[in-house]
Amino acid sequence: MNEARIERAPGFRIDDPFWSHYLRMVREVMIPYQWEALNDRIDGAEPSHAIHNFKIAAGRETGDFHGMVFQDSDIAKWVEAAAYLLESERDPALEQLVDEVVDLIVDAQREDGYLNTYFTLKEPGREWTNLAECHELYCAGHFIEAGVAYHRATGKRKLLDVVSRLADCIGRTFGREPGKLAGYDGHQEIELALVKLYRATGEKRYLALSKYFLDQRGAKPHYFEQEWEKRGKTLHFPQLSMVHEHTYSQSHQPVREQSEAVGHAVRLVYMATAMADVALETGDEGMKAACRRLWESITAKRMYITGGIGSMEQGESFTTDYDLPGDLAYAETCASVGLIFFAKRMLELDGGSHYADVLEKALYNTVIGGISLDGTSFFYVNPLEVYPDVLGKNKNYNHVKAERQGWFTCACCPPNAARLLASLGDYVYRTREDTLFVDLYIGSQAEVELKNGLVKVEAQSTYSAQGQVRLTVAPSPAQAFTLALRMPEWSDGVEIRVNGKILEDPFVNEDGYMRIQRIWSAGDQVELCFGMPIRRMKSHPLVRQTYAKTALQRGPFLYCLEEADNGKRLYQLRLAESASFRLEQAEGLPGDIPALVTEDGYRLRLGEAWTDQLYGSGGQAARDAARLTFVPYYAWANRGIGEMSVWIAEGNL
């Protein structure tokens, strides 16, 4: 509790008319709310038991373990999110609370470095006997990420030392050497965490251990089958196929041979994130090539237009190319968080604005769509179409909800979203020698280190609503460097001014960035004004569920129809092919991002002769003029329970 704190100069700070709300919400609402949830103090919400489990393991309370086998990870993600907040702004009360949690974790850790309350309390002596199902290395990975983040934010080593001892315990346990287990976790996470620990400590053994886990996945004979035989063929999750369905955990092939996005979506993108990290650190060309193939499989054939991934509830998984049902979509919030992790690593590994375009799509739509506007309820699943009348009646839709929940038995998504938003500053800029890349146009202040010295950069942004950004740079001293500005895929053009002078014919390079190379002085400004057309988006012709339908996009935001604006039976609505739109404030929603409104719509109505018979010729359908209102997808389900649809059929009036 009395560990000295290392003071640090201010680094990154967000000041943005759209995103500042989310950062305040994480700090003022989500982190306190989730702390109450972790302590089982939210009326009507599923109990977490997470803090209580740690108090028992630490010897402070008595009782039995409760919750999921991976319940510990919720605490780790909460600590990580809190650390990112502390990095951007001092908060003594929050820091003291995290220090108390760290002390609790210290007391719960065994002398050999092992840390996992489920096995400590419920199955002592059976550690590392069910890697396929029981998430020991997954939980360890999240604690490692938390330890690295908290050390970066505060300079305090206590949690970093805890997770280093944990990583060393894992290193003594796993490997190809005699006496070690030649296994790997069923849920990838430890691999990317170990790379972070390597970068934080400089200890190459952690990078080597990450590479070992990746190299070992998919080896034959299959480890999950071997350990299942060894423990008497018992299962922790008998309703799932974690042991025998090897595609579920991407352990069906060595990672360098994989080319299709299969299995559990979160697992896949966490694994791919680690692969890109290891490839970046080691120059492994086979790993790089596999990353590119997996990226292409996800984004070209198996991703929803909202940046959601995972189209099937069974196994929370990918299915096959172009199978993207909107009403049955799983599109777990965690999966889009993981896709953002993967996109960021591919930017660092490969460059290319298409990675940032996907990152932006997932961030502005699915991730924040998984959070209520007040930050106190959450979606686990993010469908693109909802018809509430079938929910609770048709079991195929049991995973779909028409309103966000206060908490979950499996509560991975709320803290995952919180830690991503709290670390948003890590996604705005990149540097490479003498080039400063702007990947996201978020209002902010930052200090970045380039080849020739430090550069302060400030972004004033109305990008989300109006497509406008002003960048002010202050190098110390004046220096030559290149400013690389991403051209968003949704924009139809850009005007750039440098110190007030129009840059004629800005050239977009093959990597999707516009480069301005000059000697920069303090106070130099670059102003960008991106065109923000209302785009009529179509899907690939092989996506049968959305064939000949349209989705609307303006800027980075996808839009949807809601019952609150358009009445029931949204499936009857049609959009005229020549429809024109105006921007309006949507009733009951904040005015940050406008609604799209058109009078050029209609509702198909069956002829008056139709009776109670189920089938018949029915006569001629009538068309009633209809005013259509489309609201940003991220804001749906904040005005009560109702129908929703991203896609709409088109037709002439």
N, C-alpha and C positions, 0 to 999 in steps of 0.2 A: 504493500500500500504506500510505502514511502519512497519508492524507486524514483530517482531523479528523472526529470523530463528534459529532453534536449529541445531547446527552442529552435525553430526553423523560420527562415524568411518565407513570406507568403509566396505560394506558387500559383496554382490555378484557381480561378474564381469565376463562377457563372453569374452573369447578370443579363438575363434574357427575358423578354416579355412573355414567352411561352414556357420555357423550361425552368425559370426561377420558381414558378408555382410548384413544380414537381419536387425541386430540391427542398423548398420550404416544407412541403408536405411530408417528404421523407424524414426530415429533421424533427418537425413539430408534431406530426401525426403518426406516421407509419412506424418509426422506431419506438416511440412510447407505446403505441398500440400493440406492436408485436412483442414488446417486453411484457406487457400485461398478459398477452396470449400465452407466452412461454411460461408464465407463472400461473396460468389457469384462472385468470381473474376477469375474463370476458363473458358476461352473462349471455347464455344462449349459443355460444360458440363451442365447437369441439375442443375438449381439453387437450393440452399439449403434453403435460407431464415432464417436459424436457428439463427444466430447472430442478424440479423435485428429484428426478433421476440422478442428477449430478450431486445434489445435496446428500442423497443416500450413499452414493459411491464415495463421496468425500468424508463420510462418517459424521455428518452434521445432523442427519435425520435418519429415521428408520422407515422401513417399508419395502415394497416390491417395485421392480421396474414395470412401467406402463408405457404404452405407445408403440410405434413402429420400430423395427429393428434399426432403422437409420435415424431415430429421433434426435440423436446428438447433433446431426448436421444443421438442424434449425438454429441452434445456439451459435454454431460456428459462423453461419452466414449472417446472423444478426451482429455478431462482433465485427465481422469484416465490413458490413455496411456502416456501422458506427465509426470504425476506423477511418473510412473515406471521408465521413463528415468532419471528423476531428482534423484531418489533414487540410481541409479547406477552411476551417474556422474553429478557433478555440472554443471549447464548451466544457468548463471544469466539472459541471455536474454529470454530464454524459461520460467524461473521461473517468471520473471516480466510479461510476456505475460499471463501466467496462473493466476497470481495475479489480473491482470486487468479483466480477465473473471470472477474470483471469485467475484470481486467488482460488476460486472454487475449482477451476479446471486443474490447477496445480495440485490441489489436495486430492483430486480424483485420479490423478495419473499414478500408475504403479511405478515402483522403483526401477523396473527394467525399461521404462518408457512407454509401455502399452497404455492406450487410452481408448476406452469404449465402454460406456455404462451398461449396454445390453449384456455383453459377455461377462463383465465384472460382476453384475448383479444377478443375472438370470441363468447364464450358462457358463459359469467359471470352469476352466479346464477344457472347454471346447473351442477356444480361440483358433482362428484360421482353419477351421474344419469345413466351412461351407462358404467359400468365396463366391460361388455362383450366385447365391441368394442374399447373403447377410450383410453386405455393404461395409465391411470393416475398413477396407482401404478407401472406399468412397468417403466415409466419415473422416478418416484420417486426412484425406486430401483437403476437405473443407477446413479443418482445423489448421492445416499448414497455410492455406491461403489467408486465413484470419490472422495467424501469427505474423506473416510477412507484411500484411497490410497495417497491422497495429504498430509494428516496429517502424515502418516507413512513416507513419503519421506522427508518432510520438518519440521515437528513438528508444523506447523502453524495450528491453530484451527479454523480459520474463516469459511472455508467451512465445516469442521466437525460440527461446531455449527449450520450452516445453515441446514445441513441434519438431525441433531439431532432434531431441531425444526420441520422439516418436518415430521420425524418419529413420534414425539409426537403428531403432528396434525393428522396423520393417526391413531395413537392409541386412540385419543379422538373420532374418527369418527367410527371406526370399532370394532366390538366385539359382544358378545352375551348379554351384559347388556342392560336393557331397554333404549331406546333412541338412541342406536347405530345401524349402518347398519351391517347386518349379511352377508356381501358380501365378495368378493375376486376378484382379477383382472382376466380378460380374458387371459392376457399374463403373465405367471409366470416370475418373476424377483425380486419382492420385497422380496420374502421369503429368497432367498440366500443372498440378500443385508443386510437384518436385522440381519442375523447371523454374518456377517462381522462387523456390527455396534456394536453388543453385544460384540464381541471379542475385538474391539478397545476401548470400553468405560467401559466394565464390567457391564453395566446396563441390568439386567435380563429381564426387561420389553420388550426389543427388541427381545430377544430369544422367549419369550412368545408370542409376536405378530406374529413372523414368524410361530411358531407352530400353532397358531390360524388359519392363512390363509391356511395352509396345511390341518388342521383338518376340516375346513369348506368346502373345495372343495368337490363337489359331494353330499353335504347334500340335503335332500328333505324337502319341495318343492324346486325346482331348482331356485336359486337366479336370474339367468339371465332372466328366464321367468317372474319372479315377477317384476323385474325392467322394463322389456319391456312393460308389461301391464301398469305399473304405469306411464310411460312416453308417453303413447298414442300409443304404438306399432310402434314407429319410429325406423329407422335403420340408422347407420352411414355408414356402408358398405353393402348396399343391395345386392351386387353381391356375398357376402360371406355368410356363415352360422354360424357366431360366436354365435348367440343367441340360435338357436334351435338345432344345431348339437353339442351335448355336448361332443362327443369324440374329436372334433376339439381342444378343450381347456382342455382335460383330466378331465373334470368335470362331466363325466358320472357315476363315482363311487367314493366313498371315496378312498383316495390315498393308504391306507393300503390294499385295496382289489384289486388293479390294478395289472395285470400280463402281459399285452401285450402293446407293443409300438404302440400307435394309435394316430391319429390326427397330428396336426402341430408339426413338428420335433423339432424346436427350443424350443417351449413351453415345450415339454416333457422332454428334457434333462435339461433345466433350473429348472423345477420342481424336477426332480430326484436329481439334484445337491443339492438343498435345503433339500430334504428329507434325503440325506446322511449326510449333515451337522447337521441337527436336531437330527438324530439318533446317531451321534457321541457324541453330547453334552448331550443328555438325556438318552442314552441307550435304546431307544424305539425299542424293538425287532420286533414289527409289521412293523415299518418303515424300519428297516434293511432288513427284508424278502422281502418287496415289492421292495426295491432297487435292490436286487439280481435278482428278477424275471424280472424286467424291463431291467436290464443290459443283461440278457440272451436273452430276446426277441429281443433286438436291435442287439446284436453282433453275435448271432448264426443264425438268420433268416432274419434280415431286414437291414443289413448294406452292402454297396458296398465294394469291395476289396480295394478301395482307402481310406476307412474310411469315405466316404460320407454317409449321412443318409437322408431319405425323398425321396421316389421314384416317387412321383406324384406331378405335378404342381398344381392341384386343391387342395387348402388348404395347399400347401407346406408340404405335409404330408406323413406319412407312409401309406401303403396299406394293404398287407397281407403277410404271410410268403412266402419267396422265390420269391417274385415278384420284380425283380431288373433289369428293362430294362435300358440298358446303354445309348441309344440314347434319351430316354425321361426322364432320371434321373433329379431330381431337385437338390438334394445334395447341399443345400444352404451352403455357406461358414460359416454363423453364426451357422448352425446346427453342423458342425464339431467342431467349437470353443466350443459350448456347450457340445458336447460329450467329449471333453478334460477336461472341468470343472468337468463333472460327473466322468470321469475316475480317476482324481486326488483325488476326495472325496472318491471314492471306495478304492483307495490305502490306504488312511488314515483310512478308516473304517474297511476294510477287509484284506488288504495286497494282495499279489498275483500278479505275474509278468504279467498275462494275461491282467490286467487293464492297465499297462504301455505299453504293446505291442500295444493295441488299441490306446492309447494316442499317441504313436509314429507314428503309421500308419496314423492317421488323420492329425497330425502335418506336417509330411514330404511330404504328398501328397496333400490332399484336401486344407488345410489351405493356405500353401504357393503357391499351384497351383492357388488359387484365386487372386493372386497378380502378376502383370507383373514383369519381371526381373528388370525393372527400377523403380518400385514402384509407378507409376503414373496412372495405370489403373487396373481394378478389374473385376473379375467374381462374380456375385451374385449366379449363377447356375454353377455346375461343372459336366457336362456330362462325360460319358466314351466312347462316340462315337459321332462324328459330321460329317454330310454330308451337307455342306453349300448350295448345290443346292436346298434343300427343305426349307431352312430357309426363312421366309418371305412369303412363298407360302402355306405351310401346317400349319394351325393354331395350330395343336397339338404340334408343335415345337416352338411356339411363345416365350417360356421362354428361349430357348437355343440360345446362341450366339457363333459365331466362333471367336470373338475377344473381348478382355476385354474393359470395358467402363470407361470413365473418371470419371463419378459420376452417381448417381441414384436419381430418385424421392424418392424412399425408400432406403436410403443410410445406412442401418444398418451394412452391411458387412465390408466396408473398415475400419471404426474406431474400429470395433470388432476385426478384424485381427490385427490391430495396437496395441490394448491394450494387446492382448494375447502375441504377439511377444515381446513387451516391458517388459512384466512380465515373460519372459521365465525362469528366474532364480528361480522362485517359483516351477518349475516342475522337477528340476534336482536331488535334494536330499530330503530325509525325515529322520527324526530321531525318534527313539522310545527307551527311556531309554538309554541303553548303546550300541545301534545299529545304525550305519549310513548306510542308504539305498541309493544306487545309481540307480536311475530310468532311467535317460537319460545320455548318455555318451557325454556330450557337454563340450568342452574346457572351463575352467572357474577357478576362484578363489573364495573361499567362507570361511566364518567362521560359524561353527555350534556348537550348545550347546548340549553336551551329559550329561548323568547322572553324570559323574565324572569331567566334566569341558569342556573348550573350545577346539575345534579342528579346525585348519586351514587345508583346503584341496585344492589342485590344480590339475586340470585335463588338461593334454595335449592330444589332440584328433585328430586323422584322421579317426575317426569312420565312418563318412558318406561315405568316399571314399574307405578306406582300412580296416576298422574294428579294428583299433588299438587305444589303450588308455593307458596313463601312469598316475596313480594317486600318488600324493605325499602328505603325511599327516604330520602335525606338531602339535601334542597335546601339551598342556601346563598345567601341566607338563606331562611327559610320563605317559601313562595310558592304562589300559586294556579296550578294546572295540571290538565290532564286526563290520566288514565291510561286508555289504551284497550287492553283485553284481548281477544285473539282467542278466539272460541268455536270450538274444533276441530269439524270436520264429523263426526268419528267419535264424539263424546260425546253422551250422552243427557240431560245436565243438569250443573249446576255449583252448588256451594255456595261463596259468597264471604263472607269475614269481613274487616272493616276494623278494625284494632286490637282484634281479638277479638270484635267485634259482627257478627252475621250481617246481611248486606245482603239485605233482603227483595226477592224477585222481581227479580233482576238482569235488566235489559232488554238484549236483543241488538238493536243497531241494524241498519238495512238493509245496512250494509257488513260485518256479521258480527262487530263488536267491541262489547264491553260497556264503557261509559264511566263512570268515577268522577271527578267534578269536585269539588274541594275545595281548601282551603288546606292544604298539606302541610307537616309539620315533620319535622325529622331524627328518624329512628327509627320513623316511621309504617310499619305493616305491612299488607299485603294477602295473605290466604291463600286459595288456590283449591283446590278438590277436584272434579275432573272425574269424572263417571261413566265407567267403562270397560267397557261391555258387550262381550260376544263377538258380533260382528256377522256375520250370514250375508249375504255380498255376492253379488249377482246382476249379470249383465251385461245390456246392452240386448238386446232380443229379436232384433235383426238381427245380433248377433255370433254367427254360426252355430257357431263352434268351442266356445263355452262355453254354448250354449243349454241351459237347465234344469240347469245345474251351479251349484255353490256354492263360494265362496272364503271363508275365515275371516279376520277382522280383529279385533284387540284393540288399542285405542289407535292409534298411528300405524303399527303393524306389520301387514303381511300375513303369512299363515302358509302352510306347505306340508307335504305328506307327503314323507317320505324313506324309501328302502329300509332304511336303518339301523334304523329303528324299526318299520316296517310290513311288511317282507319284499318280495319281488319281485312284479312284475305289479301295480303300483298301479292300473292301469286296471280291475282286477276289484273294487276296493273301492267300497263305497257308504256314505253317511252317512244315518242315519235322520233323517227330517224333524223328529222331536221330540227329537233327541239333546240331552243335557245334558253339560256339560264341567266339568272341574276343572283347576286350574293345578298343574303339576308341573315338577320339574327334569328336563330332557332329558339322557339319558346321553351323556357325552362332549362336552357343550356347556357354556359358562359359564352361571352362574345369573342373569345380569343380567335377562333377559327369559324368563319361564316358557314351557314348552310347554303346549299345550291337549290334554287327553286325554279321550277318551270311550269307554265300553264299548258305546255305541249305534251300532255299525257292523257291517257284514258283508261277506263276500267271496263273490261269485258264482262258483260252480264248475260246470263242465259235467257232465252226467250221466256215470256210470261207463261207459256203453255206447259212449262216443265212441272211435273207433279212430284209426289213422294217416291216414285219409282227410282231405283238405283241407276238403271241404264235405259236409254231410249234415244230416239233421233233428236229430240229436244228442240228442234226448230232453229231459227237463226239467232245467233248471239247479238246482243245490242252493245253499242259502245257509248259510254257516258264520259263526257269530258272530265278530266281529273287534274287538279293541281298537285304536282309531285314535289315533295321536299326531301332532299337527301342531306343527312347530317354526317359529320366525321365518324368513321367507324369506331375510333377510340372512345367516343363519348356515348355509345349506345348503352341501353339498360341503366340509365341514370334517372329515368322518369317513370318508373314503375314497370311492371311485367307487361310485355307485349311482343308482337311479332317483329322480326327483323330480317332483312335480306340485303346482301351486298349486290347481287346480280339481278338484273331486270331484263325481260324480253323487250325487243324493239318491234315497232310496226308503224305503218303509215296511218295517219288519222283518216 
